[in-house]
Amino acid sequence: MNIPALIIMFLYVLLYVSMVIALILALNKKDK
């Protein structure tokens, strides 16, 4: 496995996780 592909994969995972966290926070704010 080459390093650039790993970095890109890591960035995609980071972006996905941050989007999920933002979604959860938005839902929590809506509930309260």
N, CA, C and O atoms as a Maestro MAE file, in Angstrom:
{
 s_m_m2io_version
 :::
 2.0.0
}

f_m_ct {
 s_m_title
 :::
 protein
 m_atom[128] {
  # First column is atom index #
  i_m_mmod_type
  r_m_x_coord
  r_m_y_coord
  r_m_z_coord
  i_m_residue_number
  s_m_chain_name
  s_m_pdb_residue_name
  s_m_pdb_atom_name
  i_m_atomic_number
  :::
  1 25 0.850 -1.211 0.000 1 A "MET " " N  " 7
  2 3 0.000 0.000 0.000 1 A "MET " " CA " 6
  3 2 0.878 1.252 0.000 1 A "MET " " C  " 6
  4 15 1.841 1.343 0.763 1 A "MET " " O  " 8
  5 25 0.545 2.203 -0.849 2 A "ASN " " N  " 7
  6 3 1.369 3.415 -0.925 2 A "ASN " " CA " 6
  7 2 0.853 4.491 0.033 2 A "ASN " " C  " 6
  8 15 -0.329 4.516 0.377 2 A "ASN " " O  " 8
  9 25 1.738 5.362 0.447 3 A "ILE " " N  " 7
  10 3 1.415 6.354 1.480 3 A "ILE " " CA " 6
  11 2 0.334 7.356 1.042 3 A "ILE " " C  " 6
  12 15 -0.586 7.602 1.822 3 A "ILE " " O  " 8
  13 25 0.396 7.941 -0.154 4 A "PRO " " N  " 7
  14 3 -0.637 8.930 -0.545 4 A "PRO " " CA " 6
  15 2 -2.054 8.376 -0.445 4 A "PRO " " C  " 6
  16 15 -2.967 9.079 -0.013 4 A "PRO " " O  " 8
  17 25 -2.239 7.118 -0.842 5 A "ALA " " N  " 7
  18 3 -3.570 6.502 -0.762 5 A "ALA " " CA " 6
  19 2 -4.021 6.419 0.694 5 A "ALA " " C  " 6
  20 15 -5.189 6.654 1.003 5 A "ALA " " O  " 8
  21 25 -3.087 6.082 1.586 6 A "LEU " " N  " 7
  22 3 -3.407 6.007 3.016 6 A "LEU " " CA " 6
  23 2 -3.828 7.369 3.539 6 A "LEU " " C  " 6
  24 15 -4.797 7.478 4.291 6 A "LEU " " O  " 8
  25 25 -3.098 8.413 3.140 7 A "ILE " " N  " 7
  26 3 -3.406 9.775 3.596 7 A "ILE " " CA " 6
  27 2 -4.790 10.190 3.104 7 A "ILE " " C  " 6
  28 15 -5.577 10.760 3.861 7 A "ILE " " O  " 8
  29 25 -5.087 9.903 1.832 8 A "ILE " " N  " 7
  30 3 -6.390 10.266 1.267 8 A "ILE " " CA " 6
  31 2 -7.509 9.514 1.989 8 A "ILE " " C  " 6
  32 15 -8.546 10.091 2.313 8 A "ILE " " O  " 8
  33 25 -7.286 8.217 2.236 9 A "MET " " N  " 7
  34 3 -8.284 7.419 2.958 9 A "MET " " CA " 6
  35 2 -8.518 7.996 4.345 9 A "MET " " C  " 6
  36 15 -9.658 8.108 4.795 9 A "MET " " O  " 8
  37 25 -7.419 8.367 5.032 10 A "PHE " " N  " 7
  38 3 -7.518 8.938 6.375 10 A "PHE " " CA " 6
  39 2 -8.317 10.235 6.350 10 A "PHE " " C  " 6
  40 15 -9.144 10.470 7.231 10 A "PHE " " O  " 8
  41 25 -8.077 11.080 5.345 11 A "LEU " " N  " 7
  42 3 -8.803 12.349 5.231 11 A "LEU " " CA " 6
  43 2 -10.286 12.109 4.988 11 A "LEU " " C  " 6
  44 15 -11.131 12.799 5.558 11 A "LEU " " O  " 8
  45 25 -10.607 11.130 4.140 12 A "TYR " " N  " 7
  46 3 -12.013 10.814 3.870 12 A "TYR " " CA " 6
  47 2 -12.706 10.331 5.140 12 A "TYR " " C  " 6
  48 15 -13.835 10.732 5.423 12 A "TYR " " O  " 8
  49 25 -12.035 9.472 5.905 13 A "VAL " " N  " 7
  50 3 -12.605 8.967 7.162 13 A "VAL " " CA " 6
  51 2 -12.811 10.119 8.135 13 A "VAL " " C  " 6
  52 15 -13.848 10.204 8.792 13 A "VAL " " O  " 8
  53 25 -11.821 11.006 8.226 14 A "LEU " " N  " 7
  54 3 -11.917 12.157 9.127 14 A "LEU " " CA " 6
  55 2 -13.107 13.035 8.743 14 A "LEU " " C  " 6
  56 15 -13.863 13.477 9.608 14 A "LEU " " O  " 8
  57 25 -13.270 13.284 7.453 15 A "LEU " " N  " 7
  58 3 -14.385 14.101 6.964 15 A "LEU " " CA " 6
  59 2 -15.719 13.443 7.295 15 A "LEU " " C  " 6
  60 15 -16.652 14.107 7.748 15 A "LEU " " O  " 8
  61 25 -15.805 12.126 7.063 16 A "TYR " " N  " 7
  62 3 -17.042 11.392 7.339 16 A "TYR " " CA " 6
  63 2 -17.389 11.446 8.823 16 A "TYR " " C  " 6
  64 15 -18.537 11.689 9.195 16 A "TYR " " O  " 8
  65 25 -16.378 11.215 9.669 17 A "VAL " " N  " 7
  66 3 -16.598 11.233 11.117 17 A "VAL " " CA " 6
  67 2 -17.050 12.618 11.573 17 A "VAL " " C  " 6
  68 15 -17.971 12.732 12.382 17 A "VAL " " O  " 8
  69 25 -16.413 13.666 11.063 18 A "SER " " N  " 7
  70 3 -16.794 15.026 11.467 18 A "SER " " CA " 6
  71 2 -18.218 15.348 11.021 18 A "SER " " C  " 6
  72 15 -18.950 16.036 11.732 18 A "SER " " O  " 8
  73 25 -18.615 14.850 9.839 19 A "MET " " N  " 7
  74 3 -19.984 15.067 9.363 19 A "MET " " CA " 6
  75 2 -20.983 14.362 10.268 19 A "MET " " C  " 6
  76 15 -22.027 14.925 10.598 19 A "MET " " O  " 8
  77 25 -20.673 13.135 10.672 20 A "VAL " " N  " 7
  78 3 -21.561 12.369 11.555 20 A "VAL " " CA " 6
  79 2 -21.690 13.073 12.903 20 A "VAL " " C  " 6
  80 15 -22.789 13.177 13.446 20 A "VAL " " O  " 8
  81 25 -20.570 13.558 13.445 21 A "ILE " " N  " 7
  82 3 -20.592 14.264 14.732 21 A "ILE " " CA " 6
  83 2 -21.434 15.531 14.622 21 A "ILE " " C  " 6
  84 15 -22.228 15.825 15.515 21 A "ILE " " O  " 8
  85 25 -21.269 16.275 13.544 22 A "ALA " " N  " 7
  86 3 -22.052 17.501 13.341 22 A "ALA " " CA " 6
  87 2 -23.538 17.170 13.256 22 A "ALA " " C  " 6
  88 15 -24.371 17.898 13.796 22 A "ALA " " O  " 8
  89 25 -23.870 16.076 12.582 23 A "LEU " " N  " 7
  90 3 -25.270 15.653 12.457 23 A "LEU " " CA " 6
  91 2 -25.846 15.315 13.829 23 A "LEU " " C  " 6
  92 15 -26.958 15.730 14.156 23 A "LEU " " O  " 8
  93 25 -25.088 14.557 14.636 24 A "ILE " " N  " 7
  94 3 -25.548 14.171 15.975 24 A "ILE " " CA " 6
  95 2 -25.742 15.410 16.842 24 A "ILE " " C  " 6
  96 15 -26.736 15.512 17.562 24 A "ILE " " O  " 8
  97 25 -24.805 16.350 16.782 25 A "LEU " " N  " 7
  98 3 -24.927 17.579 17.571 25 A "LEU " " CA " 6
  99 2 -26.153 18.366 17.145 25 A "LEU " " C  " 6
  100 15 -26.863 18.908 17.992 25 A "LEU " " O  " 8
  101 25 -26.413 18.436 15.855 26 A "ALA " " N  " 7
  102 3 -27.582 19.164 15.347 26 A "ALA " " CA " 6
  103 2 -28.866 18.509 15.848 26 A "ALA " " C  " 6
  104 15 -29.803 19.200 16.248 26 A "ALA " " O  " 8
  105 25 -28.910 17.182 15.829 27 A "LEU " " N  " 7
  106 3 -30.102 16.472 16.311 27 A "LEU " " CA " 6
  107 2 -30.288 16.694 17.808 27 A "LEU " " C  " 6
  108 15 -31.412 16.869 18.278 27 A "LEU " " O  " 8
  109 25 -29.187 16.688 18.557 28 A "ASN " " N  " 7
  110 3 -29.276 16.915 20.002 28 A "ASN " " CA " 6
  111 2 -29.805 18.309 20.305 28 A "ASN " " C  " 6
  112 15 -30.609 18.488 21.220 28 A "ASN " " O  " 8
  113 25 -29.355 19.296 19.537 29 A "LYS " " N  " 7
  114 3 -29.827 20.671 19.748 29 A "LYS " " CA " 6
  115 2 -31.316 20.777 19.420 29 A "LYS " " C  " 6
  116 15 -32.057 21.505 20.081 29 A "LYS " " O  " 8
  117 25 -31.744 20.041 18.390 30 A "LYS " " N  " 7
  118 3 -33.147 20.091 17.976 30 A "LYS " " CA " 6
  119 2 -34.043 19.480 19.058 30 A "LYS " " C  " 6
  120 15 -35.153 19.959 19.293 30 A "LYS " " O  " 8
  121 25 -33.560 18.424 19.713 31 A "ASP " " N  " 7
  122 3 -34.362 17.746 20.734 31 A "ASP " " CA " 6
  123 2 -34.593 18.626 21.950 31 A "ASP " " C  " 6
  124 15 -35.671 18.611 22.544 31 A "ASP " " O  " 8
  125 25 -33.560 19.403 22.320 32 A "LYS " " N  " 7
  126 3 -33.666 20.178 23.569 32 A "LYS " " CA " 6
  127 2 -34.508 21.436 23.410 32 A "LYS " " C  " 6
  128 15 -34.687 22.185 24.370 32 A "LYS " " O  " 8
  :::
 }
 m_bond[127] {
  # First column is bond index #
  i_m_from
  i_m_to
  i_m_order
  :::
  1 1 2 1
  2 2 3 1
  3 3 4 2
  4 3 5 1
  5 5 6 1
  6 6 7 1
  7 7 8 2
  8 7 9 1
  9 9 10 1
  10 10 11 1
  11 11 12 2
  12 11 13 1
  13 13 14 1
  14 14 15 1
  15 15 16 2
  16 15 17 1
  17 17 18 1
  18 18 19 1
  19 19 20 2
  20 19 21 1
  21 21 22 1
  22 22 23 1
  23 23 24 2
  24 23 25 1
  25 25 26 1
  26 26 27 1
  27 27 28 2
  28 27 29 1
  29 29 30 1
  30 30 31 1
  31 31 32 2
  32 31 33 1
  33 33 34 1
  34 34 35 1
  35 35 36 2
  36 35 37 1
  37 37 38 1
  38 38 39 1
  39 39 40 2
  40 39 41 1
  41 41 42 1
  42 42 43 1
  43 43 44 2
  44 43 45 1
  45 45 46 1
  46 46 47 1
  47 47 48 2
  48 47 49 1
  49 49 50 1
  50 50 51 1
  51 51 52 2
  52 51 53 1
  53 53 54 1
  54 54 55 1
  55 55 56 2
  56 55 57 1
  57 57 58 1
  58 58 59 1
  59 59 60 2
  60 59 61 1
  61 61 62 1
  62 62 63 1
  63 63 64 2
  64 63 65 1
  65 65 66 1
  66 66 67 1
  67 67 68 2
  68 67 69 1
  69 69 70 1
  70 70 71 1
  71 71 72 2
  72 71 73 1
  73 73 74 1
  74 74 75 1
  75 75 76 2
  76 75 77 1
  77 77 78 1
  78 78 79 1
  79 79 80 2
  80 79 81 1
  81 81 82 1
  82 82 83 1
  83 83 84 2
  84 83 85 1
  85 85 86 1
  86 86 87 1
  87 87 88 2
  88 87 89 1
  89 89 90 1
  90 90 91 1
  91 91 92 2
  92 91 93 1
  93 93 94 1
  94 94 95 1
  95 95 96 2
  96 95 97 1
  97 97 98 1
  98 98 99 1
  99 99 100 2
  100 99 101 1
  101 101 102 1
  102 102 103 1
  103 103 104 2
  104 103 105 1
  105 105 106 1
  106 106 107 1
  107 107 108 2
  108 107 109 1
  109 109 110 1
  110 110 111 1
  111 111 112 2
  112 111 113 1
  113 113 114 1
  114 114 115 1
  115 115 116 2
  116 115 117 1
  117 117 118 1
  118 118 119 1
  119 119 120 2
  120 119 121 1
  121 121 122 1
  122 122 123 1
  123 123 124 2
  124 123 125 1
  125 125 126 1
  126 126 127 1
  127 127 128 2
  :::
 }
}
